[in-house]
Amino acid sequence: MAIYQDTALDRTFQALGDGTRRGMLALLAEKGAQTAGELGDPFDIAQPTASKHLKVLESAGLVSREIDGRIHRFTLAPMRLEQAQDWLETHQEFWERTLDRLDQFLKTTKDSNDE
């Protein structure tokens, strides 16, 4: 049975799970505001596909949209990326401490066995 959660962090990682979307975020970080067409061009994808990717990014709070007539411009919204980075850093610290303790335990055990 699958477990479904719909938290902001879940949507962020789901959105980041696709290479095209990560590429779009990189373009926004590098070049600033871009239209859907400009974001889709480097990936050789159709406009509807680019729009779907952007809707996922927007739903995750990773981009914001500004509408000027028929032109939709997207900009990077870094707050969600910062939250994801904080989560990763917390877990990285936990695992580093855990692995350090395991390493120390194994060294102690090996030293005890050598005696």
N, C-alpha and C positions, 0 to 999 in steps of 0.2 A: 504494500500500500504506500503510495507516494505521499510525502508531506509537503504541503505548499505553504509558503510564507510570502508575504507581500510587504516587507519592510523596505525602507529607503535603501538600506545597505544591500539587501538582496537584489533590488532592481539595479543598483549601481554595478554590482559584480556581474549580473546577467548581461547588462549592456556592454560591459568591458570584455565579455567572453567572445566577442566577434571581432576579427581582425579588421574588417572594413570600418566598423565603428571606432575602434582604437585609432585607425588611420585618420578618420575624419576629425577626431579630437586633436590629433597631432597637427593637422593642418590648421585648425582653429588656434591652437597654441602658437604656431609659427607665424601665421599670416593675419590673425585677427578675424573680424566678421567676414562671413562668406555666405553666398546663396546656396541653396540646395544643389543647383546645377554645378556650381564651382566645387562643392564638396564631393559630388558624385563623379566628376570627370576623371580624376586620377585613377579611379577604380574600374573604369569602363563598365559602369552599371547604368541601367535605364533610370530615368527620372522617378518613376514610381518606386523603384527599389531604394533609391537614395532617400526618398521621402519616408519610406518605412523605417529605414535605419535611423533617420533623424527623429522620428516620432518616438522610437525606443530611447534614444539619448535624451530627448526632452522629457519623457515620462520619468526617467531616472534622475532628472534634475542636473544632468551633466552639461546641457546646453540651454540657452534661452533664445527665444525667437522674437524678432522685431519685424512687424509687418508695415510696409510702406506701399500701399496700393496692391499690386500683384506681386511685388517683390518681398520675399521672406528672407531675412538675414539672420544668420545664426552666430552666436558668440559662445565662447566657453564659459561655463559656470563652475568655477573651481571648488566650491564648497563641498560638493559630494565627493570629489576626488580626494580632498583633504581628509574627509571622514573615513574613506576607504584606506588611505595611507595610515591614519591613526590606528585603525583596526589591525592592519597588517603589522605595524610596528609593535603593537602590544603583544600580538601572538608570536612574532619573531623573538621578542625579548623572553617570553615564557619558554619557548622551545630551546633557545640558546642556554638559558639557566638550567633547564631540565637535562639537556645533553651534556652540559658541563658537570652536573652532579653525577650523571651516569658515567662519564669518563673518569671522574675521581673515584667512584665506587669500583669500577673495573680495575683501576690501577691499585687500589687498596687490596682488592681481592687477589689480584695477581701477586702482589708483594707477599700477602699472607700465605699463598700456595707455594711460593718459592722457598719459604723458610722450612 
